[in-house]
Amino acid sequence: MDIHDVNEGLADFSDLAYITTVALYLLALAVSLVFYGMYRSATETRRERARILGENKAGRDKEKVSVAAGSGRADGAVDSDTVDRDALDGGSHDVSGIATGSLAEKDLPKNFQVDALREKFRRTDRWGGMAQAVIWLGVAMHILFVVVRGLAANRFPWGNLFEYVSVVSGVAMVIACYVLRRKAMRVLWPWILTPIVLLLFYAGTELYADVAPVVPSLNSYWFVIHVSVVSIGGGIGLVSGMASLLYVLRRAQPRGQEKGFFGVLATPLPDASKLDALAYRAAIWTLPIFGLGVIFGAIWAHAAWGRFWGWDPKETVSLITWILYAAYLHARATPGMRGKPAAWINVLAFATMVFNLFFINIVISGLHSYAGLN
């Protein structure tokens, strides 16, 4: 295949699809940030309501009696998370079982009353739904870009660093759409979209390469196998790493005890246990998939260069990354290391992967210097 085999029309369309993808993700990020802020405001209002009722014993007793039937609590106690779970976990919004006309409710400011609070969560939920819809549209456009780019070049579309970053970020978004499908997890979208938008923006401005045939060293069926498997592992690793980073933040800012700037950021986040579970489940898939990618790369190296391993910079850092993911899973299963120590290992593994993706490809010369920049 030579440069004349490139379909210029499809190449131009793929560039347009790329720009549209970034624009949709930026829009989704903006909407998700509005949702994040509204959810934080609603959560703070609910907590203030609980504080006000707690300071008035008579009001608190009446709240227990009035909420008992609606909350399903046998002891009549108030579940402080009932309202936002109903609003964001897909529960019922019916408030007919709550005696909003009780003395305690009348004594509360209007914005702290049950009906007003539930309506606030409903409005918040609508913004979360809008963000989710834009995200799905952006992911569809992202997939279209990758497919059309491959059709334009008449090859698999990960032959340079621009394409590789596009594929890894696309896989990460598909995985994120699956693991964040529950309404209660939508608050994580700003944290996922931010690195994705930064990656795509950097790739489009600094790493962009015209549609062209791959360099001769990549003309192998192992090119498809090795790079696709590593891309999938890297995409899942991005989700796992961000979840561990947020877990560390949530542990430093416990729920209901948030303080300062980081407390403002942490307020809408789920419980630390949920973030830890998300990071762990993603890492379970990252370790074997990324490990297979390294093994396939070694087999390809033997076919291309006559040796399985040569301690090339990219090979070496890839192995270190895989070892760090293995260390994270081991630490996560070890009582003395479970918690923040294990989470920091996962964050380090993700940072090492990003370092390998950019610094090794761009700065350090090696046998893998084929990213379209060297």
C-alpha positions as a Markdown table, in Angstrom:
| # | Residue | x | y | z |
|---|---|---|---|---|
| 1 | Met | 0.0 | 0.0 | 0.0 |
| 2 | Asp | 1.3 | 3.5 | -0.8 |
| 3 | Ile | 0.1 | 7.0 | -0.1 |
| 4 | His | -2.1 | 7.0 | -3.2 |
| 5 | Asp | -4.2 | 4.2 | -1.7 |
| 6 | Val | -5.4 | 6.6 | 1.0 |
| 7 | Asn | -9.1 | 7.7 | 0.6 |
| 8 | Glu | -8.8 | 11.4 | 1.0 |
| 9 | Gly | -12.6 | 11.9 | 1.3 |
| 10 | Leu | -12.8 | 9.5 | 4.2 |
| 11 | Ala | -9.7 | 11.0 | 5.7 |
| 12 | Asp | -11.3 | 14.4 | 5.8 |
| 13 | Phe | -14.5 | 12.9 | 7.2 |
| 14 | Ser | -12.5 | 11.2 | 10.0 |
| 15 | Asp | -10.8 | 14.5 | 10.9 |
| 16 | Leu | -14.3 | 16.1 | 11.1 |
| 17 | Ala | -15.5 | 13.2 | 13.3 |
| 18 | Tyr | -12.5 | 13.6 | 15.6 |
| 19 | Ile | -13.2 | 17.3 | 16.1 |
| 20 | Thr | -16.9 | 16.6 | 16.7 |
| 21 | Thr | -16.0 | 13.9 | 19.2 |
| 22 | Val | -13.8 | 16.4 | 21.2 |
| 23 | Ala | -16.6 | 19.0 | 21.0 |
| 24 | Leu | -19.2 | 16.5 | 22.3 |
| 25 | Tyr | -16.9 | 15.4 | 25.2 |
| 26 | Leu | -16.3 | 19.1 | 26.1 |
| 27 | Leu | -20.1 | 19.7 | 26.1 |
| 28 | Ala | -20.6 | 16.6 | 28.2 |
| 29 | Leu | -17.9 | 17.7 | 30.6 |
| 30 | Ala | -19.6 | 21.1 | 31.0 |
| 31 | Val | -23.0 | 19.5 | 31.6 |
| 32 | Ser | -21.6 | 16.9 | 34.0 |
| 33 | Leu | -19.9 | 19.7 | 35.9 |
| 34 | Val | -23.2 | 21.5 | 36.3 |
| 35 | Phe | -24.7 | 18.2 | 37.5 |
| 36 | Tyr | -21.8 | 17.7 | 39.9 |
| 37 | Gly | -22.3 | 21.1 | 41.4 |
| 38 | Met | -26.1 | 20.7 | 41.7 |
| 39 | Tyr | -25.7 | 17.3 | 43.3 |
| 40 | Arg | -23.2 | 18.8 | 45.8 |
| 41 | Ser | -25.7 | 21.6 | 46.6 |
| 42 | Ala | -28.6 | 19.1 | 47.0 |
| 43 | Thr | -26.4 | 16.9 | 49.3 |
| 44 | Glu | -25.5 | 19.9 | 51.4 |
| 45 | Thr | -29.1 | 20.9 | 51.7 |
| 46 | Arg | -30.1 | 17.4 | 52.8 |
| 47 | Arg | -27.3 | 17.4 | 55.4 |
| 48 | Glu | -28.3 | 20.8 | 56.7 |
| 49 | Arg | -31.9 | 19.6 | 57.0 |
| 50 | Ala | -30.7 | 16.7 | 59.1 |
| 51 | Arg | -28.7 | 19.0 | 61.3 |
| 52 | Ile | -31.6 | 21.4 | 61.9 |
| 53 | Leu | -33.9 | 18.5 | 62.8 |
| 54 | Gly | -31.2 | 17.0 | 65.0 |
| 55 | Glu | -30.9 | 20.2 | 67.0 |
| 56 | Asn | -34.6 | 20.1 | 67.8 |
| 57 | Lys | -35.5 | 16.9 | 69.7 |
| 58 | Ala | -39.2 | 17.4 | 69.3 |
| 59 | Gly | -38.8 | 18.0 | 65.6 |
| 60 | Arg | -36.6 | 15.0 | 65.3 |
| 61 | Asp | -39.1 | 12.7 | 67.0 |
| 62 | Lys | -41.9 | 13.9 | 64.7 |
| 63 | Glu | -39.6 | 13.4 | 61.7 |
| 64 | Lys | -39.0 | 9.8 | 62.8 |
| 65 | Val | -42.8 | 9.1 | 63.1 |
| 66 | Ser | -43.6 | 10.8 | 59.8 |
| 67 | Val | -40.9 | 9.1 | 57.7 |
| 68 | Ala | -41.2 | 5.6 | 59.3 |
| 69 | Ala | -43.9 | 4.4 | 56.8 |
| 70 | Gly | -42.2 | 5.9 | 53.7 |
| 71 | Ser | -38.6 | 4.9 | 54.6 |
| 72 | Gly | -39.4 | 1.2 | 55.5 |
| 73 | Arg | -37.3 | 1.6 | 58.7 |
| 74 | Ala | -38.9 | -0.5 | 61.5 |
| 75 | Asp | -37.5 | 1.7 | 64.2 |
| 76 | Gly | -38.9 | 4.9 | 62.5 |
| 77 | Ala | -35.4 | 6.4 | 62.3 |
| 78 | Val | -34.5 | 8.9 | 59.5 |
| 79 | Asp | -32.2 | 7.5 | 56.8 |
| 80 | Ser | -30.3 | 10.6 | 55.8 |
| 81 | Asp | -29.5 | 9.1 | 52.3 |
| 82 | Thr | -33.1 | 8.1 | 51.5 |
| 83 | Val | -33.9 | 11.3 | 49.5 |
| 84 | Asp | -30.8 | 11.2 | 47.2 |
| 85 | Arg | -30.9 | 7.5 | 46.8 |
| 86 | Asp | -34.5 | 7.8 | 45.6 |
| 87 | Ala | -33.6 | 10.6 | 43.2 |
| 88 | Leu | -30.3 | 9.2 | 41.8 |
| 89 | Asp | -30.6 | 5.4 | 42.1 |
| 90 | Gly | -33.8 | 5.2 | 40.2 |
| 91 | Gly | -36.1 | 4.8 | 43.2 |
| 92 | Ser | -39.6 | 6.1 | 43.6 |
| 93 | His | -40.2 | 9.8 | 43.8 |
| 94 | Asp | -43.6 | 9.3 | 45.5 |
| 95 | Val | -43.7 | 11.4 | 48.7 |
| 96 | Ser | -47.3 | 10.6 | 49.6 |
| 97 | Gly | -46.2 | 8.5 | 52.6 |
| 98 | Ile | -44.4 | 11.4 | 54.2 |
| 99 | Ala | -46.4 | 13.7 | 56.5 |
| 100 | Thr | -45.0 | 16.9 | 55.2 |
| 101 | Gly | -47.6 | 18.9 | 57.1 |
| 102 | Ser | -46.2 | 17.9 | 60.5 |
| 103 | Leu | -45.0 | 20.6 | 62.9 |
| 104 | Ala | -41.4 | 19.7 | 62.2 |
| 105 | Glu | -41.9 | 20.3 | 58.5 |
| 106 | Lys | -43.7 | 23.5 | 59.0 |
| 107 | Asp | -40.9 | 24.8 | 61.2 |
| 108 | Leu | -38.3 | 24.2 | 58.4 |
| 109 | Pro | -37.4 | 26.8 | 55.8 |
| 110 | Lys | -39.2 | 25.9 | 52.5 |
| 111 | Asn | -36.1 | 24.8 | 50.7 |
| 112 | Phe | -35.3 | 22.3 | 53.5 |
| 113 | Gln | -38.8 | 20.6 | 53.3 |
| 114 | Val | -39.1 | 17.1 | 51.9 |
| 115 | Asp | -41.0 | 18.1 | 48.7 |
| 116 | Ala | -38.6 | 20.9 | 47.9 |
| 117 | Leu | -35.6 | 18.7 | 48.6 |
| 118 | Arg | -36.8 | 15.8 | 46.4 |
| 119 | Glu | -37.6 | 18.3 | 43.6 |
| 120 | Lys | -34.1 | 19.6 | 43.9 |
| 121 | Phe | -32.7 | 16.0 | 43.4 |
| 122 | Arg | -35.1 | 15.5 | 40.5 |
| 123 | Arg | -33.7 | 18.6 | 38.7 |
| 124 | Thr | -30.2 | 17.4 | 39.5 |
| 125 | Asp | -31.1 | 14.0 | 38.0 |
| 126 | Arg | -32.3 | 15.5 | 34.8 |
| 127 | Trp | -28.9 | 17.3 | 34.3 |
| 128 | Gly | -27.2 | 13.9 | 34.9 |
| 129 | Gly | -29.4 | 12.3 | 32.3 |
| 130 | Met | -28.5 | 15.1 | 29.8 |
| 131 | Ala | -24.8 | 14.6 | 30.5 |
| 132 | Gln | -25.2 | 10.8 | 30.0 |
| 133 | Ala | -27.0 | 11.4 | 26.6 |
| 134 | Val | -24.3 | 13.7 | 25.3 |
| 135 | Ile | -21.6 | 11.2 | 26.5 |
| 136 | Trp | -23.3 | 8.3 | 24.6 |
| 137 | Leu | -23.4 | 10.5 | 21.5 |
| 138 | Gly | -19.8 | 11.4 | 21.9 |
| 139 | Val | -18.8 | 7.7 | 22.3 |
| 140 | Ala | -20.7 | 6.9 | 19.1 |
| 141 | Met | -18.9 | 9.6 | 17.2 |
| 142 | His | -15.6 | 8.5 | 18.7 |
| 143 | Ile | -16.2 | 4.9 | 17.4 |
| 144 | Leu | -17.2 | 6.4 | 14.0 |
| 145 | Phe | -13.9 | 8.3 | 13.9 |
| 146 | Val | -11.8 | 5.2 | 14.6 |
| 147 | Val | -13.7 | 3.1 | 12.0 |
| 148 | Val | -13.5 | 5.8 | 9.3 |
| 149 | Arg | -9.9 | 6.5 | 10.0 |
| 150 | Gly | -9.1 | 2.8 | 9.4 |
| 151 | Leu | -11.2 | 2.7 | 6.2 |
| 152 | Ala | -9.4 | 5.8 | 4.9 |
| 153 | Ala | -6.0 | 4.2 | 5.5 |
| 154 | Asn | -7.2 | 0.7 | 4.5 |
| 155 | Arg | -5.6 | -0.7 | 7.7 |
| 156 | Phe | -6.3 | -0.9 | 11.4 |
| 157 | Pro | -6.3 | 2.6 | 12.8 |
| 158 | Trp | -3.5 | 2.5 | 15.4 |
| 159 | Gly | -0.3 | 2.9 | 13.5 |
| 160 | Asn | 1.0 | 6.1 | 15.2 |
| 161 | Leu | 0.7 | 7.8 | 18.5 |
| 162 | Phe | -2.2 | 10.0 | 17.5 |
| 163 | Glu | -4.3 | 7.0 | 16.5 |
| 164 | Tyr | -3.1 | 5.0 | 19.5 |
| 165 | Val | -4.2 | 7.7 | 22.0 |
| 166 | Ser | -7.5 | 7.9 | 20.2 |
| 167 | Val | -8.1 | 4.2 | 20.5 |
| 168 | Val | -7.0 | 4.0 | 24.2 |
| 169 | Ser | -9.3 | 6.9 | 25.1 |
| 170 | Gly | -12.1 | 5.4 | 23.1 |
| 171 | Val | -11.8 | 2.1 | 24.9 |
| 172 | Ala | -11.7 | 3.9 | 28.3 |
| 173 | Met | -15.0 | 5.7 | 27.4 |
| 174 | Val | -16.7 | 2.5 | 26.4 |
| 175 | Ile | -15.6 | 0.8 | 29.6 |
| 176 | Ala | -16.7 | 3.9 | 31.6 |
| 177 | Cys | -20.1 | 3.9 | 30.0 |
| 178 | Tyr | -20.6 | 0.3 | 31.2 |
| 179 | Val | -19.2 | 0.7 | 34.8 |
| 180 | Leu | -20.9 | 4.1 | 35.4 |
| 181 | Arg | -24.3 | 3.0 | 34.0 |
| 182 | Arg | -26.0 | 3.3 | 37.3 |
| 183 | Lys | -27.4 | 6.8 | 38.1 |
| 184 | Ala | -25.7 | 6.9 | 41.4 |
| 185 | Met | -22.3 | 6.7 | 39.7 |
| 186 | Arg | -22.8 | 9.5 | 37.2 |
| 187 | Val | -21.1 | 11.9 | 39.6 |
| 188 | Leu | -17.8 | 10.3 | 38.5 |
| 189 | Trp | -18.1 | 11.5 | 34.9 |
| 190 | Pro | -16.3 | 14.8 | 35.3 |
| 191 | Trp | -13.3 | 12.9 | 36.7 |
| 192 | Ile | -13.3 | 10.5 | 33.7 |
| 193 | Leu | -14.0 | 13.1 | 31.0 |
| 194 | Thr | -11.3 | 15.5 | 32.2 |
| 195 | Pro | -8.3 | 13.3 | 31.4 |
| 196 | Ile | -10.1 | 12.0 | 28.2 |
| 197 | Val | -10.6 | 15.5 | 26.9 |
| 198 | Leu | -7.0 | 16.5 | 27.8 |
| 199 | Leu | -5.6 | 13.4 | 26.0 |
| 200 | Leu | -7.7 | 13.9 | 22.9 |
| 201 | Phe | -6.9 | 17.7 | 22.8 |
| 202 | Tyr | -3.1 | 17.0 | 23.1 |
| 203 | Ala | -3.3 | 14.2 | 20.6 |
| 204 | Gly | -5.1 | 16.4 | 18.1 |
| 205 | Thr | -2.9 | 19.4 | 18.5 |
| 206 | Glu | 0.6 | 17.9 | 19.1 |
| 207 | Leu | 0.5 | 14.4 | 17.9 |
| 208 | Tyr | -1.7 | 14.6 | 14.9 |
| 209 | Ala | -0.5 | 12.6 | 11.8 |
| 210 | Asp | -2.1 | 12.5 | 8.4 |
| 211 | Val | -3.7 | 9.3 | 7.3 |
| 212 | Ala | -1.0 | 7.3 | 5.7 |
| 213 | Pro | 0.3 | 3.7 | 5.5 |
| 214 | Val | 2.1 | 2.3 | 8.5 |
| 215 | Val | 5.9 | 2.1 | 8.5 |
| 216 | Pro | 7.3 | -1.2 | 7.1 |
| 217 | Ser | 8.2 | -2.6 | 10.6 |
| 218 | Leu | 4.4 | -2.6 | 11.5 |
| 219 | Asn | 3.3 | -4.6 | 8.5 |
| 220 | Ser | 2.5 | -7.7 | 10.5 |
| 221 | Tyr | -0.6 | -9.4 | 11.8 |
| 222 | Trp | 1.0 | -9.1 | 15.3 |
| 223 | Phe | 0.5 | -5.3 | 14.8 |
| 224 | Val | -3.2 | -5.8 | 15.1 |
| 225 | Ile | -3.1 | -8.3 | 17.9 |
| 226 | His | -0.5 | -6.6 | 20.1 |
| 227 | Val | -1.6 | -3.0 | 19.8 |
| 228 | Ser | -5.3 | -3.8 | 20.2 |
| 229 | Val | -4.9 | -5.9 | 23.3 |
| 230 | Val | -2.6 | -3.3 | 24.9 |
| 231 | Ser | -5.1 | -0.5 | 24.0 |
| 232 | Ile | -7.9 | -2.4 | 25.7 |
| 233 | Gly | -5.8 | -3.0 | 28.8 |
| 234 | Gly | -4.7 | 0.6 | 28.9 |
| 235 | Gly | -8.3 | 1.9 | 28.5 |
| 236 | Ile | -9.5 | -0.2 | 31.5 |
| 237 | Gly | -6.4 | 0.8 | 33.4 |
| 238 | Leu | -7.4 | 4.5 | 33.0 |
| 239 | Val | -10.7 | 3.8 | 34.7 |
| 240 | Ser | -9.1 | 1.8 | 37.5 |
| 241 | Gly | -6.4 | 4.4 | 38.1 |
| 242 | Met | -8.9 | 7.3 | 38.3 |
| 243 | Ala | -11.1 | 5.3 | 40.7 |
| 244 | Ser | -8.2 | 4.7 | 43.0 |
| 245 | Leu | -7.3 | 8.4 | 42.9 |
| 246 | Leu | -10.8 | 9.3 | 43.9 |
| 247 | Tyr | -10.8 | 6.6 | 46.6 |
| 248 | Val | -7.7 | 8.3 | 48.1 |
| 249 | Leu | -9.5 | 11.7 | 48.0 |
| 250 | Arg | -12.7 | 10.3 | 49.6 |
| 251 | Arg | -10.6 | 8.6 | 52.3 |
| 252 | Ala | -9.0 | 11.9 | 53.1 |
| 253 | Gln | -12.4 | 13.6 | 53.1 |
| 254 | Pro | -14.8 | 11.2 | 54.8 |
| 255 | Arg | -18.5 | 11.5 | 53.9 |
| 256 | Gly | -20.1 | 14.2 | 56.0 |
| 257 | Gln | -16.8 | 15.5 | 57.3 |
| 258 | Glu | -15.5 | 17.3 | 54.2 |
| 259 | Lys | -13.4 | 20.4 | 54.7 |
| 260 | Gly | -11.7 | 23.0 | 52.6 |
| 261 | Phe | -11.2 | 23.0 | 48.8 |
| 262 | Phe | -10.8 | 19.2 | 48.5 |
| 263 | Gly | -13.8 | 18.8 | 50.7 |
| 264 | Val | -15.8 | 20.7 | 48.1 |
| 265 | Leu | -14.5 | 18.4 | 45.4 |
| 266 | Ala | -15.2 | 15.3 | 47.4 |
| 267 | Thr | -18.7 | 16.0 | 48.7 |
| 268 | Pro | -20.6 | 14.5 | 45.7 |
| 269 | Leu | -18.4 | 11.4 | 45.5 |
| 270 | Pro | -19.7 | 7.9 | 46.4 |
| 271 | Asp | -18.5 | 6.1 | 49.5 |
| 272 | Ala | -14.8 | 5.1 | 49.5 |
| 273 | Ser | -15.8 | 1.4 | 49.5 |
| 274 | Lys | -17.6 | 1.8 | 46.2 |
| 275 | Leu | -14.7 | 3.6 | 44.6 |
| 276 | Asp | -12.3 | 1.0 | 45.9 |
| 277 | Ala | -14.5 | -1.8 | 44.5 |
| 278 | Leu | -14.6 | -0.1 | 41.1 |
| 279 | Ala | -10.8 | 0.3 | 41.0 |
| 280 | Tyr | -10.4 | -3.3 | 42.0 |
| 281 | Arg | -12.8 | -4.8 | 39.5 |
| 282 | Ala | -11.2 | -2.8 | 36.6 |
| 283 | Ala | -7.7 | -3.8 | 37.7 |
| 284 | Ile | -8.7 | -7.5 | 37.7 |
| 285 | Trp | -9.3 | -7.1 | 33.9 |
| 286 | Thr | -6.3 | -4.8 | 33.3 |
| 287 | Leu | -3.7 | -7.2 | 34.7 |
| 288 | Pro | -4.3 | -10.2 | 32.4 |
| 289 | Ile | -5.2 | -8.1 | 29.3 |
| 290 | Phe | -2.2 | -5.8 | 29.6 |
| 291 | Gly | -0.1 | -8.8 | 30.4 |
| 292 | Leu | -1.2 | -10.6 | 27.2 |
| 293 | Gly | -0.4 | -7.5 | 25.3 |
| 294 | Val | 3.2 | -7.6 | 26.6 |
| 295 | Ile | 3.4 | -11.3 | 25.8 |
| 296 | Phe | 2.1 | -10.7 | 22.2 |
| 297 | Gly | 4.7 | -7.9 | 21.9 |
| 298 | Ala | 7.5 | -10.3 | 22.9 |
| 299 | Ile | 6.3 | -12.8 | 20.3 |
| 300 | Trp | 6.2 | -10.1 | 17.6 |
| 301 | Ala | 9.7 | -8.9 | 18.7 |
| 302 | His | 11.0 | -12.5 | 18.1 |
| 303 | Ala | 9.5 | -12.6 | 14.7 |
| 304 | Ala | 10.7 | -9.1 | 13.8 |
| 305 | Trp | 14.1 | -8.8 | 15.6 |
| 306 | Gly | 15.0 | -12.4 | 16.4 |
| 307 | Arg | 14.7 | -12.1 | 20.2 |
| 308 | Phe | 11.8 | -12.1 | 22.6 |
| 309 | Trp | 13.1 | -9.5 | 24.9 |
| 310 | Gly | 15.8 | -6.8 | 24.6 |
| 311 | Trp | 15.1 | -4.4 | 27.4 |
| 312 | Asp | 14.1 | -1.7 | 25.0 |
| 313 | Pro | 12.8 | 1.3 | 27.0 |
| 314 | Lys | 9.2 | 0.7 | 26.1 |
| 315 | Glu | 9.4 | -3.0 | 26.8 |
| 316 | Thr | 11.0 | -2.3 | 30.1 |
| 317 | Val | 8.4 | 0.3 | 31.3 |
| 318 | Ser | 5.6 | -1.9 | 30.1 |
| 319 | Leu | 6.9 | -4.7 | 32.2 |
| 320 | Ile | 7.2 | -2.4 | 35.2 |
| 321 | Thr | 3.6 | -1.2 | 34.6 |
| 322 | Trp | 2.3 | -4.8 | 34.6 |
| 323 | Ile | 4.3 | -5.6 | 37.8 |
| 324 | Leu | 2.8 | -2.6 | 39.5 |
| 325 | Tyr | -0.8 | -3.8 | 38.6 |
| 326 | Ala | 0.1 | -7.2 | 40.0 |
| 327 | Ala | 1.5 | -5.6 | 43.1 |
| 328 | Tyr | -1.7 | -3.6 | 43.5 |
| 329 | Leu | -3.9 | -6.7 | 43.4 |
| 330 | His | -1.7 | -8.4 | 45.8 |
| 331 | Ala | -1.7 | -5.5 | 48.2 |
| 332 | Arg | -5.5 | -5.2 | 47.8 |
| 333 | Ala | -5.8 | -8.8 | 49.0 |
| 334 | Thr | -3.4 | -8.3 | 51.9 |
| 335 | Pro | -5.0 | -7.0 | 55.1 |
| 336 | Gly | -2.1 | -4.8 | 56.2 |
| 337 | Met | -1.9 | -3.2 | 52.7 |
| 338 | Arg | -5.5 | -2.8 | 51.9 |
| 339 | Gly | -6.8 | 0.7 | 51.7 |
| 340 | Lys | -4.6 | 3.7 | 50.8 |
| 341 | Pro | -1.3 | 1.9 | 50.4 |
| 342 | Ala | -2.8 | -0.4 | 47.7 |
| 343 | Ala | -4.7 | 2.5 | 46.1 |
| 344 | Trp | -1.5 | 4.5 | 45.7 |
| 345 | Ile | 0.2 | 1.5 | 44.0 |
| 346 | Asn | -2.7 | 1.5 | 41.5 |
| 347 | Val | -2.3 | 5.2 | 40.9 |
| 348 | Leu | 1.4 | 4.7 | 40.4 |
| 349 | Ala | 0.7 | 1.9 | 37.9 |
| 350 | Phe | -1.6 | 4.3 | 35.9 |
| 351 | Ala | 1.0 | 7.1 | 36.0 |
| 352 | Thr | 3.7 | 4.7 | 34.7 |
| 353 | Met | 1.4 | 3.7 | 31.9 |
| 354 | Val | 0.9 | 7.3 | 30.9 |
| 355 | Phe | 4.6 | 7.9 | 31.2 |
| 356 | Asn | 5.3 | 5.0 | 28.9 |
| 357 | Leu | 2.7 | 6.3 | 26.4 |
| 358 | Phe | 4.1 | 9.8 | 26.1 |
| 359 | Phe | 7.6 | 10.2 | 27.4 |
| 360 | Ile | 9.0 | 7.0 | 26.1 |
| 361 | Asn | 7.5 | 7.4 | 22.7 |
| 362 | Ile | 8.3 | 11.1 | 22.3 |
| 363 | Val | 11.5 | 11.7 | 24.2 |
| 364 | Ile | 13.5 | 8.5 | 24.4 |
| 365 | Ser | 14.7 | 6.8 | 21.2 |
| 366 | Gly | 14.3 | 3.1 | 20.9 |
| 367 | Leu | 13.0 | 0.3 | 18.7 |
| 368 | His | 9.5 | 1.5 | 19.4 |
| 369 | Ser | 10.1 | 5.0 | 17.9 |
| 370 | Tyr | 7.5 | 4.7 | 15.2 |
| 371 | Ala | 4.9 | 7.0 | 16.7 |
| 372 | Gly | 4.8 | 9.4 | 13.7 |
| 373 | Leu | 6.9 | 11.9 | 15.6 |
| 374 | Asn | 10.4 | 10.4 | 15.4 |
